[in-house]
């Protein structure tokens, strides 16, 4: 199996964006989640949203993805809107940032198909962190479930303990917990585990390359194309 990992600006590739949205909604529904701010598709009109896509080379199916969404006055971040209903302190917390200075990595999902080849959520996380220096951001935000919290911390995220209950909230529904996270040193990743930091720095250095990963289902060839495209308009 061969998979291309590429970056697209959401408004420049409507077909890929629709496939990504469809796949994300299917994954959310499989967990019984029907209302979540990161599933709101209004972001698809935002010129400052970039999709990270794991795409089958054979039939162009989207097998997983995530999105880097930059914050502007007209487009608050999904985690910001979600937390505002629970903890109003988020408004003051975000007040110091100007347009395009911070972003959120959100909407991450992957199919069981790629997970069977050893390409789980950690790959999406690594790629998302790897491309950040191209965007000249001051900070990256995110919301993590308990299942992915250790992965998030391993790549340099830290808990925003001043929000919610030591950084945690009931979200997207009662009984499910999400933790608010941030990366303050995008270029250095000083809080990342050494192995993850080295892997991400290698992605940043290579940008475009091929590699092979193995899992229970066999081998998968990954074709990385990590240059963020310049806007078409």
Buried (B, 14 or more C-beta within 10 A) or exposed (E): BBBBBBBBBBBBBEEBBEBBBEBBBEBBEEEEBEEBBBBEEEBBEBEBBBBBBBBBEEEEBBBBBBBBBBBBEEBBBBBBEBBBEBBEBBEEBBEEBEEBBBBBBBBBBBBEBBBBBBBBBBBBBBBBBBBBEBBEBBBBBBBBBEEBBEBBBBBBBBBBEEBBEEBBBEBBEEEBBBBBBBBBEBEEBEBBBEEBBEBBBEBBEEBEEEEEBEBEBEEBBBBBBBEBEEEEE
